[in-house]
Structure formats: C-alpha cells, structure tokens
Amino acid sequence: MKTIKYLIFTAFISTLTIACNDLDLEPKGILAENLLFKSEVGVQQYFARVYNTLPIEDFNYYQGEGYKKEGNAWEGQKNSPSSVCLEGNGRGENMDAGYYWPYGEIRYINTFLTEFPKYKENYTESDYEALMSEGYFIRAFYYFGLVKRFGGVPLIDTPQDPKAAPDTLKVARSTEYDTYKFIYNDLKYAMNHGSTDKKRTTRGTAYAAAALMSRVMLYAASSANYGWTVGTTGPAVNAGLMIIPQEHAEEFYQYAYDACKFLHDAGFKLHLAGDGETAFVETMVNDTEEDIFMKRFGNVTTLEAGGNRNTGLFHGWDAMVLPLGTGLSSSVGCALQGCWESAKLFQMPAIADEDGKPIRFNDPSELWDTDEMEGRARATFFFSGMTEPVSGEKMDFRAGIFKTYGSHTQADGCPYGGSNDFTNENRVIGGDNDMLNGIRVNGRYGMVTNHGDEGWNYMGIGVRKYVGTTTGRGKELHQSSTNWKVFRYGEVLCNWAEAAYELGQLRGDESLKQEAVAHINELHARAGARPYVYKADAQNVNEMNAEQYPYSYNVDENLQYIRDERVRELCFENQHYWDLRRWRVYHDLFQSTIAHCLSCYYVLDEDKYIFLPDEPSFNSYRRTFYSSQYYKQIGDDEINKNDLLIRNDGF
C-alpha cells in the first residue's frame, strides 16, 4: 500500500470535522462512507484527524494544560514536562497531568471500526486487515491517554446513537484492569494483522502497535506492582477503578516483555554511526533504522502555504532551547535548559573529590572532551565550551568568577538559598560585558544579571537533543522541522530491561535479571559508556541512602540503575514525568525540590576552572508532588452528564 503523509490531508479533514461537529452526529454518512471508505487514500484522509490529535507528549505538549494544537504552541518548551521532573529547568511548575476526555475522537474511530467491514470487498485481505489494525492502534492510543490519567474509564467500542434516550448513552467506568486489557486486545489484533512495512513510520503498523504495547503494559504492571504503596482507599479503589490488584503485575510485565521481543525478532536495532555522540545525534534528528513510529513536522511557512497553520504540526524547539546569538536562536532562546539532576546520571568525570572539594580543570573542555564522558551525554546536552556545529558558536556558559576558592568545599560555594559570607566576598557575577581585571565575568552565553530567564543560559547546561543539524535549521519560532520520535528501539530496550528485571524479581529468576542488564549494556555500547556490571548481591538503595531515595518500598541497586537508564536514554522525550508517576515515587522524591545548575566558574588566583551544582538565579521554585496527583479527578461536567461515573478517591 502506498504510504500517505497525513499532514497534507488536514485541511480536508478540518472541513469534514466541522460538518460533523455542527450536527453533533457520529462522523459517518455519505461523505465518510461512500467517498472515503472505498479506497485506502480515502481511509487515510479519514484517519488524518485522529492521527493529528493522538495523545503524544511532543515538542508542543504544555505541562498542566495538555495537548495544545493551536498556532502559537511555543509555550510548550517553556512549560515542558522535563521541567517538573528535573530532566531540565524552565518555567514549568504545574505537576498536574492536564485534563483529557477524548470521547469525540473515540467515537470517530469506532465509526470506522464498525462501518469499514462493509467495504471489505474493495481491498485485498492483507490491505483490509492492515487498515483495520491501524484503526485498533489509534483507538488503543486514545484509551491509553485516558487510563494513565484516570485509571478505569468507560469502555465504548461502537458509535453511540446521539438520538437515543439519554439514559441509554450512560456508560459506567470499567476497572483499571479491564481498561488495560481492552487496550491489550486492540494492540494484539494490530500486532497480528498490521502492516509489516518498516518504512511506514507515521502509520499504525504492527510494529507501532508492539511499541505502544511495550509502553502501555509497563504502566499497567506498575499500577499492579506499586499502586498499593501510596495507601489510597475509598469506593473507587474498592471497585477496582483505581489501582490494579497486585497479582496481575506479572501478567502485564510479560505482555510488555513479549512486545519488546516481537520487535527484536522483527529485526529492529539501534542506529550506529561512528562514535556514541554522532550515533545518538543522528538517531534523534534523522530518519534511521531505529525508528518505529514518529510524528512528522514542518515549518510554519510550509504549512501556511497549504492554509493550515493551526494543526500543531510545526514547532520552535531550536529557537526555544538554543541561546540568542549569531546562527543560534533569533527569538526567545534558552526557555528550557539542562540541570544537574539529570546530567549527573550520565557517565562523566567527577566534579568533586572524596572530600567534597571542587576538582580543578585547566579548561572547561576537560569535563566533556574526554572518554570519561559518554558520547550520549554530549549528544543530549551542550556543556560549557562545546561548539554548536551548525553555527560554529562556542557555547560559553560560564557563570562567573571566584576571586579565590582555596580549600573550600562545593557546598561552601553553592549554599542553600544561593549565597553566604564566602560567596558574597569572593563570587563575582555580572551583566553584559562586565569585566574583572580585564576578564569578562560571564561567558558569552552564560548567566547575566541584567536579563530575565530567556536568551541566556543560567543553568550551565544547554539542551542539544532534537536540535537540528542542517543549515536550514529553524532558528526562528515555528521554523523547526525535526520530527518527534514517538517510538524508537532505544525505548524498547529500556522497556525490555525493566520488564525482564521485574519478572525476574517476581519469579526469583536470576537469568531474567541478568538479561535485563544485557539490554542496558546494548544501549551503553551505542552510547560510548562503560558496561554496567550486574550485582548479584544488590542492596536496596532506599536502605543504603534514604535521603536520596526516600522510597516507601524497596528498590535494589540494579533496578534503580535500570530506571535511571531511562533518563539517560530518553531525556527530554517527555517520559520521565510519567515514569515517576507509574512507579509511585514522585511524591517521595519531590517535596519542595529544586533544580541545580552545573555552573562553571573561573578561579582567578589559580587560573583554573571549577564546576558547582549551585541553585539557579532564575526559575528556582521548589516542586512538590502530592500523592493525590497520581490520578486525575473526573470533571464535574462529565459527572453531571453521567451519574454512573464514580469519582476517584484521594482528593
């Protein structure tokens, strides 16, 4: 079948959508059925609307407000999920998952699944099954957006008649277990019958379904394995609408494991090219053999030529994360920056000795221009002194100067609250072009005191991941065209490792736990990182260091490393926020928690450089996640329309 990029059909579908919504009818009839369902091109036109609004937390996802689709979607980078889970730092401080109730889209895809079989004679068996599978994949994706927020939801698999008696349209919530099983069944059908054309990376193929399965089933397994640890009680929990019974954890981990193996057996592999840095940069900005499913973007100029600015299919990532400067960003800049909490998880040189004193560097490049830093870290972040390859600009993020540092510890130079007598006397920070003894106080793109939180890097770490690598890269708002990798094999290996290790723990199977580490080390080999050595006598991290890991349940060293690998591999891919939720550790880790910098300072009297994990000058708010936020509350509007809906507990 011919691959169709759904972007070009958006204008047509917008017209169709308006017509359907005005009538408040399910979107079918002469136009939808007779014109669209008879051909694959027509079906893809029909799918365009629901592909465009899939619940994908992409470049434009606005933490706390959800899937913004209107034209000026640049606020997404300022309010990225990365900022509320300390993968980075920006203005985002809303820990809420955002309201989401897409039953209009579900009705739309149910119409296809119900009516399309009438047109089977127009297709070969394989083409018909591939399109049906695509429909099941899309529906599963929408229900996933619901269940990860609300738990069990009403399961509707056929289009309801809007002319029917109101009481007949009311559907009670199914259990959280049954909701995940419903998604499992849709995805299993798509895996068994979907297209196996690997080039269809924007379509719901068998492989896209397997990748979604591997992610969704980890959420279900986590609910069963860890949901009980929070202690939420009430009618919704008693009815199974919130939290899956613990005995089902193994079932769902196995589903995730099997989906990952399905993709491995189909021949998917990591993209390799040269060193770890090159391979990882190419993985995120180019189309590679690692891609399973992606959301394609174009710049706003291209979209306006087609008359469709308000599609959400453009973004301004480059202009929002690069600093303002020649060949870099020409608008806003540095709205999202890196932070030490995520950067320190990567393999890199130490910045302090065993006594907590800063290690001296002859040049900032000694931190990153070494095999001691894994290439994946340099592909994820810009560290001070790195060169941005397209512009040739040196990313000088130096924060300031210490006149002297002597034998002081790191803690002396970065105190709680930002300053103390030592820093007040010896630390010098300044505005544009401020000088000390003929030396510029801050780096060209480093922290300045006479600007706000945009344009300049105040965290000491910049975002490199997803930044374009061609001369036509979007330096202005809405001019980026890098595609969003929804599913890639790197995530599959992370999912596989987690599922294998958890199964190994549940079954007492050491071979499964060792297999999990093998998957992690496959990622390390591509990343340019040292292999992780499996610990047969792994201790519980929450017992080893309760301050760093104040968990309410035991997590051993191997499992914690596997969890941390998701940050190293998937940083800025908007998954860590959801990982912390499904593991039920968000409320343990985030209690008035602040991001920290990796600030580079020049020590004047030593002619050396040091790096300090100090508090930021901007966006230094303290984040708190409450246990009640693991589930969203169903809105009053829905309750008022449907008295069968039971509210969630814990609010």
N, C-alpha and C positions, 0 to 999 in steps of 0.2 A: 504493500500500500504506500501511497505517496505521503511523505512527511509534510505536514501543514504547520506553519508557524501561526499560532492562534492570534498573535498580535494584529495581523492585517485584517482580521475579521471583526475587531472590536466595534468599529463604527456601525457595522451592520447589526450586530447583536444589541448594541445600545438602543437602536430603534425598535428592535423586536422586544427588548425588555420593557421599554416604556409602554409599549402597546399592551403587554400582558399585565403590567402592574396597574395600569389605569382601569382595567377590567376587574382586577382582583381575582383573576382566574388562574388555574394552573396553566403554565405556558405551553399549551398544545393547541391543535386545531389545524385548519387548512394550511397555514404557512409552515408551522412546525413539522407536521407530519408529512403532508403530500410533497412539500418542496424540499425539506431538509433531510428526512429520514430515509429517503430513497437512494442517497449517494453518500460516499464517505466524505466528500467535500462538504456536503450539507450537514452531516453529523458534526464535523469539526467546527463548522460555523455555530452550531447549536452549543457545543461544548465551550466555545470561546468565553462566554460569560462566566461560567463556573470555574474555569481554569484561572481566569483573571482575579477571582476573589477567593481562591483557596487560602486557608488559614496558614500562610507561610510567614514566619517572622523574618522578613528580608531586610534590605537596606532601609526601607521606609517604615518599618514597624515602630510604632510610637509606644514606648512602655507606659502602661496605665491607661492608654486610650485605644490601643489595638491597631487594627489593620487599616491605616489611613490610605485612601485611594484617590483623594483629590489632588489637584495640581501641585500646590506648594507643600510637598511632603518632606521637605528638608529637615523639619524638626525631629525626624526620626533619629538622626545621628546625634543630635544634642541630648535626646532622651532615649538613648539606646538601652536595651536590657543589659548590655555589658556594663553599664554604669552602676546599676543597682546590685550587681553580684560581684563587683570588683574584678572584672576582667579588664576594665578600663575606668576612666573617670570623665564625667561630663556633667550636665545639669540634671540628668535623670535621677530622681529620688523617690518616684512613686513605685512602691513594691507590688502594687495591685496588678493582676493579670489582665485587666480590661474585660469589659462585658462583651459577650459573644453569643448570639442566638440565631443561627443561620438557617432557620427552617424554610425560608423562602427559597434558598438555593437547594436545600434538600428536596423540597417538593419538585423543583425544576429537574433535578437529576432523576428523581423517582418517576417522573413522567417519561423520561427516555427509557428507563429500565422496564417500564410497564408496556409502553407502546411500540418500542423498536422491534420486538419479536414479530410484529405483524408484517414487517418489511424484510424478513429473513431471506425471502426468495430472490432479493436483489443482490445478494452477496454470496461469495464462496463461503464455505463453512469456516475456514480459518479467519477470513476477514470479518465475518459476523461475530465470531467469538472474541476476536481482538477488540472490537468496538464495545461489545457488552462488558468485557473485562475493564475497559477504560472507564465505563460508567460506574462499575463497582469500586474501582480505585478512587474515583472522585468522591463518591458518597462516603467511603471509609475515611477519607481525609477530612471531610466536614465533621463527621461524628467524632473524630479524634480531637478536633478543635474544641468540641463541647465537653467530652468526657475528661480531658485533662484539666478543665476548669471546674466543672460542676459535679463530677462523679457520674452516677447513673442518670440518664436523661430519657425522655420519651423516645421510643424507637418507632419510627414511621417508615415503612418500606414501600408504600403505594401512595399516589397522589390523592389527597382527600378532596371531596366534592365541597366547594365553598357554599353551595346552595343547600347542603344538608342541614338538618336540625343542629343547633349549636352544641347540644349535649353529646351528640354522636361524634363530634370533632375533638372532644377532650380525650387526651391520652395520658395515662399516669406514667410516672417515671419507672423505667426498668432499673434493676440493680446495677451497680457498677460492674460487677462480674459479667452480667448478661450484655451490658453495653460493649464491653471489650470483646466478648465472644461474637457479638454481631459484627464488629469491625473485622475480627479474625476471619469470619466466614466470607465476608466480601473480598478480603485480600487473598484468601486462599483460592477463591474462584479465579481472581485476576492472575495469580501466580501460575495456576494450572492451565489457563486458557489465553492469557495475554500475548501480545506480540513479543517476539524474542529478537527484534531488530535493535541492536545496541546503539544505532545512530539516532534513534528516536528519543533523545534526551529531554524533550519538552512534552512527552506524551506518557500516559499511564500504561507503560508496558508491564510485562510480567516482572521485569527487574525493578522497576519503580515500585511495584506493589510489594516485592520482597523487601526492599529497603525500608519502606514505610512500616511493614510488618515488624522488621527488626527493631525499629524505634518504638513503635506503639506497644509492643508486647513487653518491652523493658519497663514502660510506665505502669502497665498492669501488674507485672511481677513486683515492682517496687511498692505499689499500693498494698499488695498482699503481704509482702515481707516486712514492711516498715510502717504502714499506715497506723497500726495499733500503738506505736511507740509514743504518739502525741497525746493519747488519752482522751480524745474527743468522744463524747457519749451523747445519746439522745435518740429520738424517734427515727431520724434519717439513718443513723448508724445501725440501729436495731433492724431496720427494714432492708439493710444491705445497699442503700442508695449511696452511702459513703463508705469507703474502705472495703477492699476485697478480703474475704476470710483468708487467714494465713496459710491454710492447707492448699491453696491454689497457686502459691508462689512458684513452685517447681513446674507446674503446667505451663505458666506463661514464660518463664525463663527458657524452657525447652522450645517453645514456639519461636522466641527470638533467636535462639541458637540455630534452629533449623533454617530460618530465613537467611541468616548470615552464610551458612554452609551452602545454601542454594545459589547464592551469588558467587561464592568462591568456586563452586563446581561449574558455574556458567563461564568461568574464565576471567572474571574481573580481577584487577590487580592495581597496585599503587603505581602512580606515574613516577618514573625515574628519569633523571637527566642531570648528568654531571654531579655536582655536589648537592648536599642537602638543601642549601639555600636556594639554588637555582631550581631544583625539582619542586620545592614547595611553592615558590613564587609562581612557577608555570602552572602548577596544579590549581591555584586559586584564580588566575586571570585568563588562562587559555582553556580551550576545549581539549580534554585529554581522555585517555582510555580509562581513567578513574571515574569519570562522570557517569551517573546513573539517571539522575533527574535534575533539571535546572529550570530556573525562571529567567527567561531572556529579557534584556533591557535594551532600550535605545535612548539616544539623547532627545531632549525635548524639541529641538529643531526638526528632527526627522518625524517625530510624532505630530507636531503641529502641521506639517505638510500634508498629513493624512487627516487632519481635522480632529484629532483625538488626544488633546492634552491631558484630560482628566482620567487617565487609565491606570495610573500608578506604575506604569511600565517604563519609567525613567527615574534616575536618582542623581544625587550630587555627592556621592561618597568622597571622591578625590578632593573636591573643593572644601568639604567639611572637615576632613581629618588632616590634610597637609597644612603646614604653616602658610601664612600670607607671605608671598615672596616671588621673586623672578622665576618663572617657569613652574611655580608651585600652585598654590591657591590664589585666585584673584577675588575671592569673596568668602567672607566669614573666616574659615580656617580654624583648625585645632578645636573643633566643637566636641570631639571625642578624642581622648588621649589614653595612652597606656598607663598602667600603675604597677607598683612593685608587687602587690599581692599575686598577680598572675605571672609577671616576668620571672619572679624568683623560683617558680616551679620548673622552669627550663634549666637544662644543663648549662652552666656558665661559671666563670671564675668567681671565687669568693670576693666579697667587697669588705669583709671584716675578718680579723684574725680571731684566734680562740679566746682572746681576752676582750673581744668586742671593740677593738680599736680599728679604725678605717685603714685598709690596705692602700698604700701609695702607688699611683701609676705615673709613669713618665709622660703619658699621653692618654687621653680618653679612649683612643682606639685600642689600647691594650685590654680593655674589657671585652670587646667584641671581635677584634681581628685576631682570633686565636682559635685553635681546635678545641679549646676548653669550652667554648660556647657552641652549642649545636646550631647547625645551619637553619633549622626550622625557627629558632628564636629570631635570627636576623631577617627571616622572611615574614615574620609576624609583626615585628616592631622595628622602628628606627631608634637606634641608640645614639647618644651624643657623639658626633664626629663622623657618623656614616654619611655616605654620599647618596643622594636621591638620584637614581640612574638616568632618568629622562632629562631632568633639568641640569644635572651636574652640580646642584647646590649641596653644600656641606650642611648637614643637619646639626648645627652647633647649638645644643640645648643647655649650655652651661648656665647654672642658676645664679652664680655669684662668686665671690672671693672670700676666703678666710685669710685674714692678715697673718694669723698663726693658728696652729691646731695642737701642736705639742703631743702630749701623751693622753689627750682626752679620748673618751670612747665615742662610738657612734651616738649613743644615747645623749651624750652631752651636747652634740651638735644638732640633734633633732628632738628637742624635748616636747612633751605633751603640751599642747596649746601653742606651739610654734616658736617660742623664744624663752631665753633665760639670761642670766647675767653674762654667761660666756658668749652666747651668740650676739647679744646686744653690744658687747665690746669688740668682738672680732669678726663677725659676719657682715659682709657688705653686699647689698643687693641694690639695684637701681633701675632707672628708666632707660629710655632710648639713648644710646651713645654715652652714658655716664662712664667716667674714667676714674681709675685709681692708679696713681704712679705711672701714668701713660698706658695702662692696660684697661681694655674695655671690661666693665664689670660683669656683664652678662653676655652670653653667646648671641650670635646674630638672630637666632630664632628661639632663644631661651627666655626665661621668665623676666618680665619687666613690671615695674611697679606703677607705671602711669598708663596702663591699659587694663581692660577688663579681661574676661576669661576666653576671649576669642582672638584668633590670629597668631598667638604666641604660645609656645609650649611651656607650661608651668609645672608639668609632671616629670620632665626629664626623659620621657619615653614617648615616642610618636607611634602612630598606627601605620603599619605598612601593608598588612593583609588586605587583599582586594584592591589595592591602589593600582591603577592602570600602568602599563609598561610601554605604551606606544606614544609617539609624538602627538597623536590626535587625542590623547587622554583628556578627559573633561576637567579643566581647571576652573570652570565656572559652574554655578549652580545648575543642576538639571542637565548637565552635559556629559555625565559619566555613562558608559555603556557596558561596563563589566557585568557579567551575568552572575546571578546568585546560585550557588551550588546547593540545592536543596538536599540532595543525597549524593554522596560520593563514597568510594570504597574505604577511604580513611575512617569515616564514621562507622562503617560496617565492622571494621576491625575493632574499633572501640566497643561497639555493641557486643560483638562476639566475645571479646575478652571478659566483659562484665558478666554476660550470661553464663559463660563457661565457669568462671570462678564461683559465682553464686550457686550454680548447680553442684559444683564440687564441694562446697560447704554443706549444702543441704543433704548430699548423698555420702559425704565422707570420702570423696573420690579425689585422691591426690593428683591423678593423671589429668583430670579436667582442670584443676587449679594450675598445673604446670602448662597445660595447653593455653590457658588464658595469658600467661606471661609470654608465651611464644608469639601470640598475636600482637602484644605490646612491642615486643622486640622487632617484629616486622616493621612497625611504624618507626622505631628507633633507627633501624638500618637506613631507611629513606631520609630520616631527619638529620643524620650525622651525629647521633647521640650514642653514648655507650649503652650496651645491653643492660637490662635490668636483671639482677640475679635473684631468682626465686628463693624465698626464705621459708624453709620447711618448718621452722620453729617461730613463725611470725608472731609478734606480740600485738596486743590491742593498742592502737595509737591513743585512744581515749584514756587508757591507763598509764601509758608512757608520758603523755603530755596533755593533761586535762585542760590546761589553759588554752592551748592551740586547738585541741579537738574536744570541746565540751559536749560530746555526744551523749544522748540518752540510751544508746545501745552500743554494743561492741563492734568495732571495725578494725580488722587486723592490718598490718603494715602492707601486705600485698594488695589487699582490696583498696586501701587508701591510695596506693600508687596507681592502680588501675583507674580509679576515679579521677585522680589528678591528671592522668594522661588525656582525659577528655578536654581539659583546659589547654594543655599543650597542643593538641591536635586541632581542636575545634574553637579556639579562642576567637571571639568576635563573630562567630557563626550563630549566635543567639540561642545556644542550647544550655549553657551553664545555669542560667536562671531557672530553667525547668528541671535540670538535674538536681539542683539543691532542693527544689520543691518535692520531687518524687522520692528522693532519699530521706525526706523529713528531717533534714539537718539545718535548714535555713534559719529557723528560729533559735537554734543553738549557736550558730556562728555569727549571726547578725543582731547584736544588741548594742546599739549606739556605736556601730563600727564605721571607721573612717578609712578612706583610701590613703595610700602612701606613695610618695614620689621615689624616683631614683635620681636624685639631684646630684649633678656633677659640679664640684667646686674646685677652683684653683687655690692652692695654699701658697700664699705669696712668699713667705720666708723660706719655703722649701723648694719652690719651683716644681711642685708635684700636684697631682690631681687626686681627689677622693670622691667617693660616691656615698651619699647618705640617704636612707629611707625616711625622709622627713615628711611633715604634714604639708599639704598643698596650701598655697596662698589663696586659691580660688576653689569654689565648689568643695569646701571642706566640711560639708554637712555629714552628720552621723546617721547611718542607716540602721533601721530596726525592722525586723520581720516578725510578725506575730503568728502564733500557731493557728489562729483563726483564718489566716490568709491562704492556707493550703487548698481550700475550696472556696469558690465563688458562691455568693448567695444568689439564688434565683430571684429575678427582679419582681417588683410589685406588679408591673404591667402584666407579666406572664401569670402570676398567681391570680390576679383579678379576672383574667380571661379563662383560667383553667383551675378550678378548685380541687382537682385531683392531684395537683402538684404539691409535694411535701417539701417544706423548706429545709435547707441544710442546717446541721447543728453547729454549735460552737461560736455563734455570733451574739 
